[in-house]
Amino acid sequence: MSITLLRRLRPDSKRNKIYRAFRELGRVKRAMVLLRYISD
């Protein structure tokens, strides 16, 4: 099961909705960290 998930999350699976969702979540999290750093 985990092997299947890892295959689907490879960077070459750009059309995969799960991959795109995790990528966007990472971008949001990075932006939040940067904003907190700037505000301090």
N, C-alpha and C positions, 0 to 999 in steps of 0.2 A: 504493500500500500504506500509506504513512504517513498519507495523508488518511483512509483508512478507519479506521485506529487512532485518529486524533484525533477523528473523529466518534463513535466508540464510547466515548471517554473524556470526553465532554462531561458537565457536571453534571446535565443533564436525563435522562441514561441511568442513573438510580439502580438499576435492576433488573439492569444489566449486571454480571456477576461480576468482570470485569477491573477495572472502575471501582471497585467496592467493595473489591477486594483492594488496589489502590493507595492508596485512601483510608485503609484501616486501617493499611497500612504507614507512611503519613505520620504517622498518630497515634502509632504506636509509636515512630517516630524522634523525634518532638517530645517525647514523654514521656522518652525516654532522655536527650535534651539537657537537659531541665529537671532531671532527677535528678542528672546530672553537675554542673550548675551549683549546685544546692543542696548537694551533698556537698563542694564545694570551698570 
